[in-house]
Amino acid sequence: MHRGSGLRVAADGPIAVGTNVAFSAPLPVGFVDGTCRIVIVVDEPNRYGFAYGTLSVHPERGEEAFFVSRDEAGNVRLDIDGVSRPTQRFAGLVPPLADHLQDRGVRRYLAAMRTLTRD
């Protein structure tokens, strides 16, 4: 999903608590880089996902979680939940821009999941 949304992603291991993840995200001009560490992994029969917390090289400080679940009827649902605040002064000065970029990222995640789950 992350790569499908346009991110360049590298990890130092599999999806597991403690794995570090680095990414580079396209901006309208240039890229922004970030690093995170996986803090939770859920691997259940009808629910799978993980959450990571940001590390020092990241434009924000916070956590983001990604969970895919399937109900009894076979419907699939993706939940993305995040809490963060800017770490860079310019992002704090222009909250609408930071919010727009976050919304854009979530829309790209959703579009990637739609592509990945088509029949």
N, C-alpha and C positions, 0 to 999 in steps of 0.2 A: 504494500500500500504506500509506503513512504517513497520508494523509488518510482512507483507509478504516478505519484503526485508531482514528480519533477525534482525531488531531492536527490542529491548524491549522498550515499550513506555508507559508512564503514563502521564495523564493530570489532572488538577484540575477542569475541567469542559468540556462542549461540545465545538465543534469548534465554537468559537466566539472571537471577538476582546477582547484582554486582558487575554485570557486563557493561562496559563503556561503549558509547555510541557517539560518533561524530557525523555531522551533516553539513552540507553546503546547500543553501536554498537560494533560488533565483529571485532577484528583486527586479523592479522595472528597470533599474540601472545597476548592474553588478550583482554581487552575491552577498549573503550573510552566512557566517559559519557559527556552529554551535557544538557543544559537547554535553552529553547527558549520561546518567548511570541508571540502569534498570533497578528499580527498588521493589517491585512486586511482579510476580508472574502467576496467572491463574490458568490452570490446565484441567478443565472438567469436561465431562462428556458433551455437554451442550453450551459450554462457555469457555472461551479462550481469549487471553490478552495479557497485556502488561502495562506497567506505568513506569515512567522514568522521571527523575529529578534532574534539574539543570546543574551543570558544573560551572566552573569559573569562566570558561570560554563559551558564553551564550549571551544573546542580547537581552534575555529576561532571566528572572529568578523565579522558579516555581516547579510545578509538576504537571504532567500530562498523562492521561490514561486512555488506552485503546482496548475495547473489549468487543468481541463478536459473540453473539449468542444465537441459539436456535430454539424456537418454542416447540410445543408438542405438535403443532400443525405443520412444522417444517419451515416456518418463516424465519428469515435471518435478519438480525438487527445489529447495527454497528453503533456503539456508544463511544463518543470522544468527550472527555471531560478534562478541563485544564484550569489551573489557577496560576496566575503569574503577575509579576510587576516588572516594569522595565529596569534594567541595570545601567543603561546608557543614558546620559543626560538628554540627548536630543530626542530620544523616544519618549521620555517623560514630559518634554516640552510640547510634543505634538501627539497627544493621545489618540486623536482620530486616525492619524496615519498608522500608528502601531495597531490599533483595533482593526483597521481595514486590512492590514497585512495578515493578522491572525485569522480573520474571517476568510480571506482568500486562501490561506493554507488549509483550513478545515474544508472548504468547498473542493479543493483539489484532492484531499484525502477521500472525500465522499465519491467524487468522480472516479478515482482510481479503484475504489472498492466496487462500484457499479460495473466497471470494466472487468475486474477480476472475477465477479460472481455471475456474469451472464451465462445463460444456458447455451 
